[in-house]
Amino acid sequence: MVVIIAGLMFAANFWTDYMWFQSVGFTSVFLTELWTRVLLFAVAALVMAVIVGISIFFAYRARPGIRPMSLEQQGLDRYRQSIDPHRRLFFWIAVGALALLSGAAASGDWRAYLQFVNGVDFGVADPEFRMDIAFFTFVYPFLRILLGYLYAAVILAFIAAVIVHYLYGGVRLQNDTGQRATPAARVHLSVLLGLFVLLRAGSYWLDRYGLVFSERGYTFGASYTDVNAVKTALTILTVISVICALLFFANIYFKNTMVPVASLGLLVLSAVIVGVAYPEIVQRFQVNPNEQRLESDYIQRNIDSTRAAYDIEDAQAEPYDATTELSAEDLVQEAQGTTVRLADPSVVSQTFQQMQQVRGFYQFPDVLEVDRYPDADGNLIDTIVAVRELDGPPSDQNNWLNRHLIYTHGYGFVAAAGTQIDAEGRPVFTEYNIPPRGELSDVVGEYQERVYYGREGADYVIVQAEEEYDYPLDAEGETGDVPTPEDAVDPEVSPSPDDAQAPADAETTEEEAPAEGESAEEGAGGSQAYNRYDGSGGVQLDSFFERILYAIKYQEPNILLNSAITTDSRILYERDPLDRVEKVAPFLTVDSRPYPAVVDGKIVWIVDAYTTSDGYPYANRIDFTQAVTDTFTDGTLQQVSTLPGNEVNYIRNSVKATVDAYDGTVTLYAWDEEDPVLQTWMGAFPGIVEDKDEMSEELIDHLRYPDDLFKVQREIMREYHVTDPAAYYGGQDFWAVPNDPTGATDRPESPYRQTIQFPGDEEASFSLTTTYVPRGRENLAAFMAVDSDPRSEDYGQLKLLELPRSTVIFGPGQVQNAFDADANVREVLLPLEQSNAEVTRGNLLTLPFAGGLLYVEPLYVQAGGGGAASFPLLQQVMVGFGEEVAIGSNLPDALSNLFDGAAAPPAEEGEEEAPEEEAPESGAGSGGGDQDVTDALNEAVEAWEEAQENQQESDERLREALEALEEALGEDQGGN
């Protein structure tokens, strides 16, 4: 029964996998992998069976006809009598078991085999052996695997031969004559040992090429000792091993025990003296005292290879003598056209959830994505985007029928401008509500808004069966007042930066947002729309047999019993876009941040995919999981299916993939067509990757530089921005990625997407940015950005601004501390922090500004105690430049405060500039340090707290305290 059940499960999974590949049009991937596995299984099993079988057969045929009488042989007679009648059965069981194990292990190496037979040259030679990199990436790994299987076969054949010889008297542990092995047994074992030593010779020779992956020296790759001692030692050991193998084979004629014993002794002695002692002497007495000088050339090899392997060799680094002071006049000039994405994708997710969730079973991700869309005037703007996915049915109705047949899909694309807010601090939505509408729809036109493939929901759904819940017909009214671009405010100079707006309690949304578990039938009128899927996604359940297969696969009898499931029904599974791309292209590593986009009349998921390798000579290896882990990304969720241990030392963003959110269509595009690793895989799986030219213009508009690649490159750039071997050896200029200063996590700060104008560029560009601090310190060392606009000629160009070591520029952590310690900032934050409001710090952005670096951090306020109905509103903006920090109710206000409020940012065309007397009074340099002002402020705060407890008794005192504060401020200004 166990065998039958296991067989049925295997058959069901195997056949449903085939049908899935057939449904997405990638049957060739399934068949290529299958036949490659079968081939390797068959060859490995056959080789193992032949080598071990012949060895057992010869050992049995060479058994002595007459065995000497001894207690040992008398004891073995009982075993022989038990085994002899069934020796054929034992033979086939032993050989068959070893063959199956060997074949199963070999089938797992199908990737290495396909790379071996389809390898494409890199066109670059390694610096030591002058061989193309392709040998080390594609050929060398397979030869190591092949050698390993031959080793295993010979060793197992030797062990089997010894057992059979011993059982039938060919090898004896007790013998009065001193002959412990018959001549036939000695010949047999000598041949097997000769084969083993010959394989060892091949291993020594191959190890010479493996020196390019050595970790002996100061850097990864062949070091001085490896090249000048180990390489020579391995050549000598190869020759000695061949001689020893010949001596073992010669024992066929000598039939003397001394010959193999002497050969083994010579091999072991030479391995110890030549292979271990000699390199150690060179390393300890020659290299260690002169390491920097002797290792210099090999450090240079490591630097050059690592920069090439991670595609950072063309990074543009320039010194940046960042200014720390700026006059008000310069501020007015530099602020012209400066926009900053203040909407934090990780914070406004809660706002999306409250204002656009519509029903409790819809879901937005915790961290939203940043894309670019044109506004009504055709200008590209940074846009926060997400799709409204279906998390599942209400909790009290979470049964099989609802989860898999009725609540099948999400609905709608939601977008908000990244640089605009309304008067209340809410994001300005450019696409919203159900059915979706907004400025974005007006620009891109109509599109299919249903989301059957996404990152949330059940693992499978069956469509064209029951009526599927589509959306509530009254959803338009339930979303309440949604801010649109018409509601966006153009920031003006605030009369006072501490005029913080009241925290949002979202009173209107408290009634609008349904409680968790509320059914779709509840609410206003219980009206809702239903839908029947008419797409081509999934596998059609043509017959009852296919329903049986899926019932077995998911261990769900309801698939058979539900009468609404017919031959027209389709089952949709593997619905996560990352899983779909990984399955149709098992040779790719996918990025952890897929993002939705409206392209060509449909919602598609755009997935960046990488070709990776750990076989690039001299290139430093890193742990991929660790490199991509930051504040918002858990690297342990990454599935680096191509590399054991997650170690890589070569990576390219060679493929851009799309997954249709409606029908699940997966399309792979060759983005880096020159990548030899991609060309190798395209040779193994022809026809599955389309040319780059097949991309539509609208799709290209939404491509961007991938997150994980940038994180890997910034991890490498920490050390490999240093290109001089002597400086690299000293390590004084190594950098570190700062931890996120705004959160409680000790993970590295996430890279941020924003539109910036890099110094020297004529126009601003959509970029991915990060910062560095010196290793072991907190001041800023460098700022790095990469052009993320696919239309730009500089797409993918890494740019570094290296700050002078003699000038201390605040790093992110220091700026955050300055925000917390500044008296003027505390004046604004104190009333909020002492209330029941929750204050959330947004992303701390860094961007080039006016010859220096500007820090911008939005501050969100959320009503405490408001429960699920409250959401954060952008209330204040903190800025830092040099060692000065300030706060304001908007970015121009904060900048004005930062630069002493002497000049306001330029007004928009057609607007009047704010009168000078309305300049903020509490910014930096406003004289807020006067003792009278401080005392009056403290009195006001104390009175405000008491007013919260007893409004009637404290109103009069609060009024008097505020009048005293106003009088004190007036006197202070008069004194200034």
SVG drawing of the C-alpha trace seen along z (x, -y; Angstrom):
<svg xmlns="http://www.w3.org/2000/svg" viewBox="-30 -95 92 123">
<polyline fill="none" stroke="black" stroke-width="0.4" points="0.0,0.0 2.8,-2.4 4.5,-1.7 1.2,-2.1 0.3,-5.4 3.9,-6.8 3.7,-5.8 0.3,-7.5 1.6,-10.7 4.7,-10.7 2.7,-10.0 0.2,-12.7 2.9,-15.3 4.8,-14.3 1.9,-14.5 0.4,-17.7 3.8,-19.3 3.9,-18.3 0.4,-19.8 1.5,-23.0 4.5,-23.4 2.3,-22.7 -0.2,-25.3 2.4,-28.1 4.1,-27.0 7.4,-25.9 7.1,-22.1 10.7,-22.1 12.1,-23.1 10.3,-20.2 11.4,-17.7 15.0,-19.0 15.5,-18.7 13.7,-15.3 15.8,-13.7 19.0,-15.2 18.2,-13.7 17.4,-10.4 20.6,-10.4 22.8,-11.2 20.9,-8.6 21.3,-5.9 25.0,-6.6 26.0,-6.9 24.0,-3.8 25.5,-1.8 29.1,-2.9 28.6,-2.1 26.9,1.3 29.6,2.3 32.6,1.3 31.3,2.8 29.7,5.8 32.8,6.8 34.8,6.4 32.5,8.7 32.3,11.2 36.1,11.4 36.5,11.8 34.1,14.7 35.6,16.4 39.1,16.0 38.1,17.7 40.5,20.5 39.3,24.0 40.8,25.3 40.8,23.2 43.2,23.9 41.7,25.2 41.4,22.6 39.0,21.3 38.5,18.3 37.5,20.3 35.3,22.6 33.4,19.5 33.1,18.2 31.8,21.6 28.5,20.9 28.1,17.6 29.0,19.1 26.5,21.9 23.8,19.3 24.8,17.0 25.7,19.4 22.1,20.6 21.1,16.9 24.3,15.4 22.8,14.1 20.0,12.4 22.5,10.8 24.7,9.7 21.8,8.0 20.5,6.4 24.0,4.9 24.8,3.8 21.2,2.5 21.2,0.5 24.5,-1.1 23.5,-1.9 20.2,-3.5 22.0,-5.7 24.7,-6.7 22.1,-7.5 19.9,-9.5 22.9,-11.6 24.1,-12.1 20.7,-13.3 20.9,-16.2 24.0,-17.5 22.0,-18.2 22.8,-21.9 26.5,-21.3 26.2,-18.8 24.1,-21.3 26.6,-24.0 29.5,-21.7 28.0,-20.7 26.6,-24.1 29.3,-26.4 30.1,-29.7 33.4,-31.4 33.7,-34.6 36.3,-36.0 38.5,-36.8 41.5,-34.7 42.4,-34.1 45.6,-35.8 47.4,-32.6 46.8,-29.8 45.7,-32.0 42.6,-29.9 39.1,-31.3 37.0,-31.9 34.5,-29.4 36.8,-26.6 36.6,-27.4 32.9,-28.3 31.5,-25.4 34.2,-22.7 36.1,-22.5 33.1,-22.0 31.8,-19.1 35.2,-17.4 35.3,-17.6 31.9,-15.9 32.9,-13.3 36.1,-12.5 34.2,-12.2 31.8,-9.6 34.7,-7.5 36.4,-7.8 33.3,-6.5 32.9,-3.6 36.5,-2.4 36.4,-2.7 33.1,-0.8 34.5,1.8 37.6,2.2 35.5,2.6 33.2,5.1 36.2,7.1 37.8,7.3 34.5,8.5 34.0,11.2 37.7,12.3 37.5,12.5 34.2,14.5 35.6,17.1 39.1,17.3 41.0,15.2 42.0,12.8 42.8,14.1 43.4,12.5 44.8,15.7 47.4,17.7 50.3,19.8 52.2,19.5 52.2,15.7 50.4,15.4 47.3,13.4 46.1,13.1 46.1,15.4 47.9,14.3 44.6,13.8 43.4,11.6 46.6,9.6 46.3,9.0 42.7,7.9 43.2,5.5 46.4,4.1 44.5,3.2 41.8,1.5 44.4,-0.4 46.2,-1.3 43.0,-2.7 42.5,-4.7 46.0,-6.2 45.6,-7.0 42.5,-8.9 44.4,-10.6 46.9,-11.7 44.1,-13.2 42.8,-14.9 46.3,-16.4 46.5,-17.8 43.0,-19.2 43.8,-20.8 46.3,-23.0 43.5,-24.8 41.5,-24.9 44.2,-27.2 42.3,-30.1 39.7,-29.5 42.2,-29.2 41.6,-30.9 45.2,-30.5 46.4,-34.0 45.5,-37.4 42.7,-37.6 40.6,-35.0 42.4,-33.3 45.8,-31.9 48.4,-33.6 52.2,-33.8 52.5,-30.5 49.9,-28.8 51.6,-29.8 55.2,-29.3 55.0,-26.3 51.6,-24.5 51.3,-24.5 54.8,-23.0 54.0,-20.5 50.8,-19.4 52.7,-18.8 55.3,-16.7 52.6,-14.7 50.9,-14.1 54.0,-12.5 54.6,-10.5 51.0,-9.3 51.3,-8.0 54.5,-6.2 52.8,-4.6 49.8,-3.6 52.2,-1.9 53.8,0.0 50.4,1.2 49.7,2.5 53.1,4.1 52.2,6.1 50.1,8.2 53.4,9.8 55.3,9.5 52.5,10.7 54.4,9.4 52.9,7.6 55.9,5.3 55.3,3.5 51.9,2.0 53.0,1.3 56.1,-0.5 53.9,-2.4 51.5,-3.5 54.3,-4.6 55.9,-6.7 52.6,-8.3 51.8,-9.2 55.4,-10.4 55.4,-12.6 52.0,-14.0 53.2,-15.0 56.6,-16.4 55.8,-17.9 52.2,-18.7 52.0,-20.0 55.4,-20.8 57.0,-22.6 54.1,-25.1 53.9,-25.7 57.6,-26.5 57.3,-28.9 54.3,-30.6 55.7,-30.9 59.3,-31.9 59.1,-33.6 55.7,-35.1 54.5,-36.1 57.5,-38.5 57.1,-40.1 53.4,-39.6 52.4,-43.0 55.2,-43.1 54.9,-39.4 51.1,-39.4 50.8,-42.7 50.3,-41.2 47.8,-38.6 45.8,-41.2 45.7,-43.2 44.4,-40.1 41.7,-39.7 40.7,-43.4 40.4,-43.3 38.6,-40.0 36.1,-40.9 35.2,-44.2 34.7,-42.5 32.6,-39.6 30.2,-41.9 30.1,-44.5 31.5,-47.4 34.7,-47.9 33.2,-50.8 31.9,-52.6 32.6,-56.3 34.1,-57.5 34.9,-61.2 36.0,-63.2 33.3,-65.3 34.3,-68.2 30.9,-68.6 30.1,-72.0 28.6,-72.2 27.4,-75.8 24.9,-77.5 23.6,-81.0 20.0,-81.9 20.6,-83.2 22.1,-79.9 19.1,-78.1 16.7,-80.1 18.7,-79.1 19.2,-75.5 15.6,-74.9 14.4,-75.7 12.7,-72.5 14.0,-70.4 11.5,-67.6 11.9,-64.8 9.9,-61.7 8.6,-62.2 6.0,-59.3 7.7,-56.4 6.6,-53.1 6.9,-51.3 4.8,-53.8 2.1,-54.8 1.2,-51.1 -1.0,-51.6 -2.7,-54.5 -3.3,-52.4 -4.7,-49.8 -7.2,-52.1 -8.2,-54.3 -8.2,-51.7 -8.7,-48.3 -12.5,-48.5 -13.0,-45.1 -11.2,-43.3 -10.2,-40.4 -8.2,-42.7 -4.5,-43.2 -1.6,-45.4 2.0,-44.5 3.9,-45.9 6.3,-47.7 5.0,-49.2 7.0,-49.7 8.2,-52.8 7.7,-53.2 7.2,-56.1 4.1,-57.1 3.3,-60.2 1.0,-62.8 -1.7,-64.6 0.9,-66.9 3.1,-64.0 5.8,-64.5 7.2,-61.3 6.8,-61.3 7.9,-58.9 4.8,-56.9 4.0,-54.5 2.2,-51.5 0.5,-48.3 -2.3,-46.0 -5.3,-45.2 -4.7,-41.5 -7.1,-39.0 -5.7,-37.6 -8.6,-35.1 -12.2,-34.9 -13.4,-36.4 -12.1,-34.4 -15.5,-33.1 -16.2,-31.9 -12.8,-30.5 -13.9,-27.1 -12.6,-25.2 -15.4,-26.4 -14.9,-30.1 -11.1,-29.9 -10.6,-28.0 -13.7,-28.6 -15.3,-31.9 -12.6,-34.3 -10.3,-33.7 -8.8,-37.1 -7.8,-40.6 -9.1,-43.7 -7.5,-46.9 -4.3,-48.8 -3.6,-51.6 -1.1,-54.4 -0.1,-57.6 2.3,-60.4 5.5,-60.1 6.2,-63.8 2.7,-65.2 0.4,-65.3 -2.9,-66.9 -3.6,-69.5 -4.1,-66.8 -0.8,-65.0 -2.4,-62.1 -0.8,-60.8 -2.4,-62.0 -3.8,-59.1 -3.5,-58.9 -5.3,-55.6 -7.9,-54.5 -11.2,-52.9 -13.1,-49.9 -13.5,-49.9 -10.2,-51.8 -10.2,-55.3 -7.9,-58.3 -5.3,-60.3 -3.3,-57.2 -6.3,-55.5 -6.7,-58.6 -3.1,-58.4 -2.6,-54.7 -6.1,-53.9 -8.3,-50.9 -6.7,-47.8 -7.7,-44.4 -7.9,-45.1 -8.5,-41.6 -5.5,-40.0 -5.5,-36.2 -1.7,-35.8 0.0,-37.6 1.8,-37.1 -1.2,-36.6 -4.1,-34.2 -4.7,-30.5 -2.1,-28.2 -4.6,-27.1 -8.1,-28.3 -10.5,-26.7 -12.3,-29.0 -15.2,-28.7 -17.0,-26.7 -18.8,-28.6 -19.7,-32.3 -16.5,-34.2 -16.7,-37.2 -15.6,-40.2 -16.0,-43.5 -18.6,-45.3 -20.9,-47.4 -21.0,-50.1 -17.2,-50.3 -17.1,-53.7 -19.0,-55.3 -17.3,-53.4 -13.8,-54.7 -14.9,-58.1 -13.0,-61.3 -9.9,-60.2 -7.3,-62.9 -6.4,-63.3 -3.9,-65.5 -6.4,-68.4 -6.1,-68.2 -2.3,-68.4 -0.9,-71.4 2.0,-73.4 4.1,-74.0 4.5,-77.5 6.5,-78.9 4.7,-77.9 4.2,-80.6 5.7,-78.3 7.1,-74.8 5.6,-73.6 2.0,-74.1 1.7,-70.4 -1.6,-69.2 -3.7,-67.0 -2.9,-63.3 -5.3,-61.5 -8.0,-59.5 -9.7,-58.7 -13.1,-59.0 -14.8,-58.6 -12.8,-55.4 -13.5,-53.9 -17.0,-53.1 -16.0,-52.4 -13.3,-49.8 -15.1,-46.5 -14.1,-44.6 -11.9,-41.6 -14.1,-38.7 -17.0,-40.8 -18.5,-39.0 -19.0,-40.4 -22.7,-40.2 -22.7,-42.5 -22.6,-46.3 -24.7,-48.7 -27.3,-46.7 -25.1,-43.6 -24.7,-44.4 -21.7,-42.9 -20.6,-41.9 -19.6,-38.4 -17.4,-37.3 -16.6,-34.2 -13.0,-33.8 -12.6,-33.9 -8.8,-33.8 -6.5,-31.1 -4.5,-30.7 -4.2,-27.5 -4.8,-23.9 -8.2,-22.9 -9.8,-20.0 -10.9,-18.2 -11.7,-14.9 -12.5,-13.2 -9.0,-11.6 -7.4,-15.0 -9.6,-15.9 -8.4,-12.7 -4.8,-13.7 -5.3,-17.1 -7.3,-15.6 -4.3,-13.4 -1.8,-16.2 -3.6,-18.5 -5.1,-15.6 -8.5,-17.3 -11.5,-15.0 -13.7,-18.1 -12.1,-18.5 -13.9,-15.3 -17.1,-15.9 -18.0,-19.5 -20.6,-19.4 -19.9,-22.9 -16.5,-21.8 -16.9,-20.7 -14.8,-20.1 -14.7,-23.8 -13.2,-24.6 -9.6,-25.5 -7.3,-25.1 -4.8,-27.9 -1.7,-27.2 1.9,-28.3 0.4,-31.8 3.3,-33.7 5.2,-35.5 8.5,-34.6 7.6,-30.9 6.4,-30.9 9.6,-32.5 11.8,-30.2 9.9,-27.2 10.0,-28.0 13.7,-29.1 15.3,-26.9 18.7,-28.3 17.8,-31.9 17.9,-33.5 15.0,-35.9 15.0,-39.3 13.1,-39.5 11.2,-42.6 8.8,-42.0 6.5,-44.9 3.3,-45.5 2.9,-47.7 0.1,-48.6 1.5,-47.7 -0.3,-47.3 -3.8,-47.2 -3.1,-44.7 -1.5,-44.5 1.8,-42.6 4.4,-41.7 7.9,-42.6 10.5,-40.3 14.3,-40.9 16.2,-37.7 20.0,-37.0 22.4,-34.5 24.9,-33.7 28.0,-31.6 30.6,-30.8 33.3,-29.8 34.8,-33.1 38.6,-32.9 40.0,-35.2 36.7,-36.9 35.8,-37.2 32.8,-35.1 30.0,-36.5 26.9,-35.0 24.0,-36.2 21.5,-35.8 23.5,-38.0 24.2,-40.6 20.5,-41.2 19.2,-41.3 18.3,-44.8 15.6,-46.7 12.8,-45.6 14.2,-42.4 14.7,-39.1 17.4,-37.4 16.5,-33.9 13.4,-34.0 15.6,-34.1 15.8,-30.8 19.2,-30.8 18.4,-27.5 21.4,-27.4 24.1,-27.6 24.6,-25.4 25.4,-27.5 24.1,-30.7 27.7,-31.7 28.2,-33.7 31.1,-35.5 29.5,-36.4 26.1,-38.0 24.3,-39.7 20.8,-41.0 20.5,-39.1 16.8,-38.5 13.7,-40.7 10.6,-38.6 6.9,-39.5 4.0,-37.6 0.5,-38.5 -1.6,-39.1 -4.8,-37.8 -3.8,-34.7 -0.4,-34.0 1.6,-34.2 5.3,-34.2 7.6,-35.9 11.4,-36.0 13.4,-38.7 17.2,-38.6 18.2,-42.0 21.9,-41.4 22.3,-39.5 26.1,-39.5 26.2,-37.5 28.0,-34.2 26.2,-32.5 22.8,-33.4 24.0,-32.3 25.0,-29.0 21.5,-28.4 19.8,-29.6 21.8,-26.9 20.6,-24.4 17.0,-25.6 16.5,-27.1 13.5,-29.2 12.4,-30.0 14.1,-33.5 12.9,-36.1 15.1,-38.8 15.3,-42.2 13.8,-43.8 10.5,-42.0 9.8,-44.2 7.0,-46.8 7.9,-50.4 5.4,-50.7 7.1,-47.8 10.5,-49.3 9.2,-52.5 8.6,-50.6 11.8,-48.6 14.2,-49.7 17.6,-48.7 17.0,-45.7 17.3,-46.0 19.2,-42.8 21.8,-43.4 22.4,-46.9 22.7,-45.5 25.3,-42.9 27.3,-45.5 27.2,-47.9 28.4,-45.0 31.4,-44.4 32.0,-48.1 32.7,-48.5 36.2,-47.1 36.7,-47.1 36.3,-50.8 40.0,-50.5 42.0,-49.6 45.5,-50.0 47.0,-46.7 48.9,-48.5 45.9,-50.5 43.7,-47.4 46.2,-45.4 46.1,-48.2 42.4,-48.3 42.2,-51.8 39.8,-53.0 37.3,-50.2 33.7,-51.3 30.6,-49.9 26.9,-50.2 25.2,-52.0 22.4,-50.4 19.0,-51.9 18.9,-54.8 15.2,-55.2 14.2,-51.7 15.0,-49.3 16.6,-46.8 20.4,-46.4 20.1,-45.5 21.7,-47.6 19.8,-50.6 17.8,-49.8 18.7,-51.5 16.1,-54.2 14.6,-54.9 14.3,-58.6 14.8,-61.1 18.0,-63.0 20.3,-65.3 23.8,-63.9 26.5,-66.6 27.6,-67.3 24.4,-65.9 22.2,-68.3 18.9,-66.6 17.6,-64.7 17.4,-60.9 15.4,-58.1 18.0,-56.4 18.7,-53.9 20.9,-55.3 22.8,-54.3 25.4,-55.7 28.7,-54.5 30.4,-55.2 34.1,-54.4 34.5,-51.1 34.2,-51.5 33.0,-55.1 29.7,-56.9 30.5,-59.9 29.7,-59.8 32.4,-58.3 30.6,-58.1 27.3,-58.4 26.5,-55.9 23.7,-56.0 22.9,-54.0 20.8,-55.3 17.6,-53.3 16.0,-54.8 16.0,-52.2 15.7,-55.0 18.9,-56.6 22.2,-56.0 23.7,-55.8 21.3,-53.0 23.1,-50.8 26.0,-53.2 27.3,-53.2 28.4,-56.7 30.3,-57.3 30.8,-60.6 33.8,-60.1 33.9,-62.6 37.2,-64.1 38.7,-62.2 39.8,-65.5 36.2,-66.9 33.6,-65.3 30.3,-65.0 27.5,-63.6 26.4,-60.1 22.8,-58.9 23.2,-57.8 24.7,-61.1 22.0,-63.1 19.3,-61.0 21.0,-61.7 21.1,-65.4 17.4,-65.4 16.7,-63.8 19.0,-66.3 18.1,-69.5 16.1,-71.9 14.1,-73.3 13.1,-69.9 12.2,-68.9 9.9,-71.9 7.8,-70.5 8.0,-66.8 7.5,-67.2 3.7,-67.9 3.2,-65.0 5.3,-62.5 3.7,-63.4 0.3,-62.9 -1.1,-59.5 -0.1,-60.0 2.3,-57.6 5.2,-59.3 6.7,-57.3 10.0,-58.4 10.0,-57.8 12.9,-57.0 16.0,-59.1 16.8,-60.1 20.2,-61.4 20.7,-63.4 23.2,-65.8 22.1,-69.4 23.9,-72.7 27.4,-71.2 26.7,-69.2 24.5,-66.4 21.0,-67.0 19.2,-64.7 15.4,-64.6 13.3,-62.6 9.5,-62.8 7.7,-62.5 4.3,-60.8 1.8,-61.1 -0.9,-58.6 -3.6,-58.8 -2.8,-56.6 -5.7,-54.5 -7.4,-54.9 -7.0,-51.2 -7.3,-49.8 -9.1,-53.0 -6.1,-55.3 -3.3,-55.7 -0.2,-57.9 -0.3,-61.3 2.8,-63.2 2.9,-66.2 6.5,-67.4 9.7,-67.2 13.2,-67.1 16.2,-68.2 19.9,-68.2 22.8,-69.9 26.3,-69.8 26.0,-69.8 22.7,-71.8 19.3,-70.3 15.8,-71.8 12.2,-70.9 9.2,-72.3 5.6,-71.4 6.8,-70.8 10.1,-70.7 10.4,-74.4 9.5,-75.3 12.2,-73.0 14.8,-74.3 14.0,-77.8 14.4,-77.1 17.7,-75.2 19.2,-78.3 18.3,-80.7 14.9,-81.6 16.6,-84.5 15.0,-83.7 12.1,-81.6 12.2,-79.1 11.0,-80.5 7.2,-80.6 5.6,-78.8 4.8,-80.8 1.8,-82.9 2.1,-82.7 3.0,-85.5 5.9,-84.9 5.1,-84.6 5.7,-87.8 8.9,-88.0 7.3,-88.4 5.7,-85.0 9.0,-83.2 9.1,-80.4 10.0,-81.5 11.2,-78.1 13.8,-77.1 17.5,-76.9 18.8,-80.3 15.4,-81.7 16.7,-82.6 14.7,-79.8 17.4,-79.3 16.2,-82.3 15.4,-81.3 12.1,-83.2 10.9,-81.4 11.9,-78.0 10.1,-78.7 7.0,-79.8 7.1,-76.8 7.4,-74.4 4.5,-76.1 2.4,-75.7 3.2,-72.0 2.4,-71.4 -0.9,-73.3 -1.7,-71.4 -1.2,-68.1 -3.5,-69.1 -6.1,-70.3 -6.2,-66.8 -7.3,-65.5 -9.6,-68.3 -10.6,-70.5 -12.8,-73.0 -10.4,-73.7 -7.3,-74.2 -8.6,-76.1 -8.0,-79.5 -4.5,-78.6 -3.6,-77.2 -4.7,-80.5 -2.6,-82.5 0.4,-80.4 0.1,-80.7 -0.2,-84.5 3.0,-84.5 4.8,-82.4 3.7,-84.8 4.9,-87.8 8.2,-86.2 8.8,-85.4 7.9,-88.9 10.4,-90.3 13.1,-87.9 12.6,-88.9 12.8,-92.6 16.0,-91.9 17.5,-90.2"/>
</svg>
